[in-house]
């Protein structure tokens, strides 16, 4: 009986096959890695542009409806201090309101004067509230309509978060908006006469409003309670008033604390990371305020009632080992304050 001979692979043949397979795997892995990197770049490029533009568009709407804007002076600091911020919010260090440049244009600050800010506080005029009231104390005649002017305060600011760490920094920056409750116009109502004021105030209280605000006055001379005017005459203005806030939310819906996907971090730009677009464009560096301005800049230029307001947002992303991407949105808005 003849035995069939069986011959296995030699060591050389196995080595050659393994070398070929390893080479193919390396090529395939490189192609996959390049595709993933390109996909993440495209994703971050698009997301950064969409989120930053959405943020400046939201602020632009508020600017167009602004009755009074505040700058970094005694009045502006007092109004900002009166805001009751939500607990757990860490406002970015060295947050400053802009300083209005009444004679200048939207251009980088000179080295001798700071105009650019990295926060913005607005008194926004809302749609009037329509009420009807008995103007002649005669039940036989119809009530007349009164349009009550209303305002609310909007504060745009940078907030530091520590839940997600951007590129090992231990933090991310988010752009937030904090809004107050509604206030009616003190001057409009108090000038109606005591009889009409009493009737109007009672209707406003029934509609859920509690306070009146006198636009353009210092904080200690501008807030009044509606309950103090039910007799037709307002009580004296409140001393050391507070401005309670009713909502606080991010302007960057997709940011979600700094992480969109499992392999990519997002943040408002801050100056300790090598992003392609420099953070400081309008603001000059302030040695005593190393965190200023970061990736949010506000500048107000032009005379009263003919302002131009620049808002600029810079977002950055980090993926891979040392890959960074940044995008900015920039809007100049005409304002009537």
C-alpha positions as CSV (number, residue, x, y, z in Angstrom):
1,X,0.0,0.0,0.0
2,X,1.4,3.4,-1.0
3,X,1.2,6.2,1.4
4,X,0.3,9.7,0.2
5,X,2.9,12.3,1.2
6,X,1.6,15.6,2.9
7,X,3.8,18.6,2.9
8,X,3.2,21.7,5.1
9,X,4.1,25.4,4.6
10,X,7.7,26.3,5.1
11,X,8.7,29.0,7.5
12,X,9.7,31.2,4.6
13,X,6.3,30.8,2.9
14,X,4.5,31.7,6.2
15,X,6.7,34.7,6.7
16,X,6.1,36.0,3.2
17,X,2.3,35.6,3.6
18,X,2.3,37.3,7.0
19,X,4.4,40.2,5.6
20,X,1.9,40.6,2.7
21,X,-1.1,40.5,5.0
22,X,0.5,42.9,7.4
23,X,1.3,45.3,4.6
24,X,-2.3,45.2,3.4
25,X,-3.7,45.7,6.9
26,X,-1.4,48.8,7.4
27,X,-2.6,50.2,4.0
28,X,-6.2,49.6,4.9
29,X,-5.8,51.0,8.4
30,X,-4.1,54.1,7.0
31,X,-7.0,54.6,4.5
32,X,-9.6,54.2,7.3
33,X,-7.7,56.6,9.5
34,X,-7.4,59.2,6.8
35,X,-11.1,58.8,6.0
36,X,-12.0,59.3,9.7
37,X,-9.8,62.3,10.0
38,X,-11.3,63.9,6.9
39,X,-14.8,63.0,8.1
40,X,-14.1,64.6,11.6
41,X,-12.6,67.7,9.9
42,X,-15.6,68.1,7.7
43,X,-18.0,67.5,10.6
44,X,-16.2,70.1,12.9
45,X,-15.8,72.6,10.0
46,X,-19.6,72.5,9.3
47,X,-20.7,72.3,13.0
48,X,-18.5,75.2,14.1
49,X,-19.7,77.5,11.3
50,X,-23.4,76.6,11.9
51,X,-23.2,77.0,15.7
52,X,-21.2,80.3,15.7
53,X,-23.5,81.9,13.1
54,X,-26.6,80.8,15.0
55,X,-25.2,82.5,18.1
56,X,-24.5,85.8,16.5
57,X,-27.8,85.8,14.7
58,X,-29.6,85.3,18.1
59,X,-27.7,88.3,19.6
60,X,-28.4,90.3,16.5
61,X,-32.2,89.9,17.1
62,X,-31.8,91.1,20.7
63,X,-29.7,94.1,19.6
64,X,-32.3,95.2,17.1
65,X,-34.9,95.3,19.8
66,X,-32.7,97.0,22.5
67,X,-34.0,100.1,24.3
68,X,-30.9,100.6,26.5
69,X,-27.5,98.9,26.3
70,X,-25.0,99.1,29.2
71,X,-21.3,99.7,29.1
72,X,-18.5,99.3,31.6
73,X,-19.1,102.3,33.8
74,X,-20.8,103.0,37.1
75,X,-24.3,102.5,35.8
76,X,-23.5,99.4,33.8
77,X,-21.6,97.7,36.6
78,X,-24.5,98.4,39.0
79,X,-27.1,96.8,36.7
80,X,-24.8,93.8,36.1
81,X,-24.4,93.4,39.9
82,X,-28.1,93.6,40.4
83,X,-28.6,90.5,38.2
84,X,-29.4,87.4,40.2
85,X,-27.4,84.7,38.4
86,X,-28.4,81.1,38.6
87,X,-26.5,79.0,41.2
88,X,-23.7,76.8,39.8
89,X,-22.8,79.3,37.1
90,X,-19.1,80.2,36.9
91,X,-18.9,83.4,34.8
92,X,-15.6,83.7,32.9
93,X,-12.9,85.5,34.8
94,X,-12.3,89.2,33.7
95,X,-15.7,89.5,32.0
96,X,-16.0,93.1,30.9
97,X,-18.8,95.1,29.2
98,X,-17.9,97.1,26.1
99,X,-17.1,100.8,26.3
100,X,-19.0,102.8,23.7
101,X,-16.8,104.6,21.2
102,X,-19.1,107.5,20.3
103,X,-16.8,108.9,17.6
104,X,-15.2,105.8,16.3
105,X,-15.8,103.0,13.8
106,X,-15.8,99.2,14.1
107,X,-12.1,98.6,14.0
108,X,-9.4,97.2,16.4
109,X,-9.0,99.0,19.6
110,X,-6.0,101.4,19.9
111,X,-3.3,100.5,22.4
112,X,-4.3,103.4,24.6
113,X,-8.0,102.7,25.2
114,X,-10.2,99.6,25.6
115,X,-13.5,99.6,23.8
116,X,-14.1,95.9,23.1
117,X,-15.9,93.8,25.7
118,X,-16.5,90.1,26.2
119,X,-20.0,90.3,27.6
120,X,-23.2,92.3,26.7
121,X,-26.1,93.5,28.9
122,X,-29.2,94.7,27.0
123,X,-32.6,96.0,28.1
124,X,-34.7,94.6,25.3
125,X,-38.1,96.1,24.3
126,X,-40.8,93.5,23.9
127,X,-44.1,93.7,22.0
128,X,-46.5,95.9,24.0
129,X,-49.1,94.2,26.2
130,X,-52.6,95.2,25.2
131,X,-55.1,95.7,28.0
132,X,-58.4,97.5,28.3
133,X,-59.5,99.6,31.2
134,X,-62.4,101.8,32.4
135,X,-61.2,105.3,31.5
136,X,-64.2,107.3,32.7
137,X,-65.6,105.2,35.6
138,X,-68.8,104.7,33.7
139,X,-69.9,101.1,33.2
140,X,-72.2,102.2,30.4
141,X,-69.3,103.1,28.1
142,X,-66.9,100.6,26.6
143,X,-63.4,100.2,28.0
144,X,-60.5,101.6,25.9
145,X,-57.3,99.8,24.9
146,X,-54.0,100.6,26.4
147,X,-50.6,99.3,25.0
148,X,-48.2,98.9,27.9
149,X,-44.5,98.9,26.9
150,X,-42.6,96.0,28.3
151,X,-38.9,95.3,28.7
152,X,-36.6,92.5,29.9
153,X,-32.9,92.3,30.5
154,X,-30.7,90.0,28.5
155,X,-27.1,89.2,29.6
156,X,-24.8,87.5,27.2
157,X,-21.6,86.1,28.8
158,X,-19.0,83.4,28.8
159,X,-19.3,80.6,31.4
160,X,-16.6,78.2,32.4
161,X,-17.5,74.5,32.6
162,X,-15.4,71.7,34.0
163,X,-17.5,68.6,33.1
164,X,-15.6,68.2,29.8
165,X,-11.9,69.0,29.3
166,X,-10.9,70.6,26.1
167,X,-7.5,69.2,25.0
168,X,-6.5,68.5,28.5
169,X,-7.1,72.0,29.8
170,X,-9.6,70.9,32.4
171,X,-12.3,73.2,31.1
172,X,-14.5,74.4,28.2
173,X,-16.0,77.8,27.6
174,X,-19.7,78.2,26.7
175,X,-21.6,81.3,25.5
176,X,-24.7,81.8,27.6
177,X,-27.7,84.1,27.7
178,X,-29.5,84.9,30.9
179,X,-32.9,86.6,30.8
180,X,-34.9,88.4,33.4
181,X,-38.6,88.7,33.9
182,X,-40.7,91.4,32.3
183,X,-41.0,95.0,33.4
184,X,-43.5,97.7,32.3
185,X,-42.6,101.2,31.5
186,X,-42.8,103.4,34.6
187,X,-42.7,106.7,32.8
188,X,-45.5,105.7,30.4
189,X,-47.9,104.6,33.2
190,X,-47.1,107.2,35.8
191,X,-47.8,110.0,33.2
192,X,-51.4,108.8,32.7
193,X,-52.9,110.5,35.7
194,X,-53.8,108.9,39.0
195,X,-57.2,107.6,38.0
196,X,-55.9,105.9,34.8
197,X,-52.7,104.7,36.5
198,X,-54.7,102.9,39.2
199,X,-57.0,101.2,36.7
200,X,-54.0,100.2,34.4
201,X,-51.9,99.0,37.2
202,X,-54.7,96.7,38.5
203,X,-55.0,95.2,35.0
204,X,-51.2,94.7,34.7
205,X,-51.1,93.0,38.1
206,X,-53.9,90.7,36.9
207,X,-51.8,89.9,33.9
208,X,-49.0,88.6,36.1
209,X,-46.6,91.7,36.0
210,X,-45.2,92.9,39.3
211,X,-42.6,95.7,38.6
212,X,-42.1,98.8,36.5
213,X,-38.8,100.1,35.2
214,X,-37.8,103.7,34.3
215,X,-35.4,103.3,31.3
216,X,-32.2,105.2,31.3
217,X,-32.1,105.8,35.1
218,X,-29.4,104.5,37.5
219,X,-30.4,101.2,39.1
220,X,-31.4,102.7,42.5
221,X,-33.8,105.2,40.9
222,X,-35.5,103.0,38.2
223,X,-37.4,100.1,39.7
224,X,-40.9,100.3,41.2
225,X,-43.5,97.8,42.4
226,X,-46.9,97.8,40.8
227,X,-48.4,96.9,44.1
228,X,-47.2,100.3,45.4
229,X,-49.3,102.1,42.7
230,X,-52.7,100.6,43.2
231,X,-53.8,103.9,44.7
232,X,-52.8,105.7,41.5
233,X,-49.4,107.0,42.6
234,X,-46.2,105.0,42.6
235,X,-44.3,104.5,45.9
236,X,-40.6,105.7,45.9
237,X,-38.2,103.6,43.8
238,X,-36.7,100.5,45.3
239,X,-33.3,100.8,47.0
240,X,-30.7,98.2,46.2
241,X,-33.0,96.3,43.8
242,X,-32.3,93.0,42.3
243,X,-33.1,91.8,38.8
244,X,-34.2,88.1,39.1
245,X,-33.4,85.9,36.1
246,X,-35.9,83.4,34.9
247,X,-33.9,81.5,32.2
248,X,-30.3,80.7,31.6
249,X,-29.3,78.7,28.5
250,X,-26.5,78.2,26.1
251,X,-26.5,80.0,22.7
252,X,-24.6,77.0,21.2
253,X,-27.2,74.3,21.2
254,X,-24.9,71.7,19.7
255,X,-22.1,72.4,22.1
256,X,-23.7,70.5,25.0
257,X,-21.0,71.3,27.5
258,X,-18.1,70.9,25.0
259,X,-18.6,67.5,23.4
260,X,-20.6,66.5,20.3
261,X,-19.1,63.2,19.4
262,X,-17.0,60.6,21.2
263,X,-13.8,61.7,19.6
264,X,-14.2,65.4,19.3
265,X,-14.3,68.3,21.8
266,X,-15.8,71.8,21.1
267,X,-15.4,75.0,23.0
268,X,-15.5,78.8,22.7
269,X,-11.9,79.7,21.9
270,X,-9.6,80.6,24.8
271,X,-6.1,81.8,24.4
272,X,-4.0,78.9,25.8
273,X,-4.5,76.6,22.8
274,X,-3.0,76.7,19.3
275,X,-6.1,77.3,17.1
276,X,-5.6,78.4,13.5
277,X,-7.6,81.7,14.0
278,X,-6.2,84.1,16.6
279,X,-8.6,85.0,19.4
280,X,-7.8,88.6,19.8
281,X,-8.8,90.7,16.7
282,X,-10.5,93.8,18.1
283,X,-9.4,93.7,21.8
284,X,-5.9,94.5,22.9
285,X,-4.3,92.1,25.4
286,X,-4.7,93.2,29.1
287,X,-1.8,91.9,31.2
288,X,-3.9,92.1,34.4
289,X,-6.7,90.1,32.7
290,X,-5.1,87.1,31.0
291,X,-8.5,85.5,30.2
292,X,-9.7,88.6,28.3
293,X,-11.4,88.5,25.8
294,X,-11.4,84.9,24.7
295,X,-13.6,83.9,21.8
296,X,-16.4,86.4,22.3
297,X,-16.0,90.1,21.4
298,X,-18.5,92.9,21.5
299,X,-17.8,96.5,20.2
300,X,-20.2,99.4,20.1
301,X,-19.3,102.5,17.9
302,X,-21.1,105.6,16.7
303,X,-23.2,108.3,18.3
304,X,-26.3,107.8,20.4
305,X,-29.3,106.5,18.3
306,X,-27.0,105.7,15.5
307,X,-24.9,102.9,16.9
308,X,-23.2,100.0,15.2
309,X,-22.7,96.8,17.3
310,X,-20.1,94.2,16.4
311,X,-20.5,90.7,17.8
312,X,-17.8,88.1,17.1
313,X,-17.8,84.4,18.1
314,X,-14.8,82.1,17.7
315,X,-15.4,78.3,18.2
316,X,-12.7,75.6,18.2
317,X,-12.6,71.9,18.0
318,X,-10.0,69.3,18.9
319,X,-9.7,65.8,17.6
320,X,-7.0,63.3,17.1
321,X,-3.7,63.9,18.9
322,X,-3.0,67.5,17.9
323,X,-5.6,68.4,15.3
324,X,-7.5,71.7,15.8
325,X,-10.1,73.5,13.8
326,X,-11.7,76.9,14.4
327,X,-14.4,78.9,12.8
328,X,-15.7,82.4,13.5
329,X,-18.9,84.3,12.9
330,X,-19.0,88.1,12.7
331,X,-22.0,90.4,12.5
332,X,-22.3,94.2,12.6
333,X,-25.8,95.4,13.5
334,X,-27.4,98.8,13.4
335,X,-28.8,99.8,16.8
336,X,-31.0,102.7,18.0
337,X,-30.0,102.9,21.7
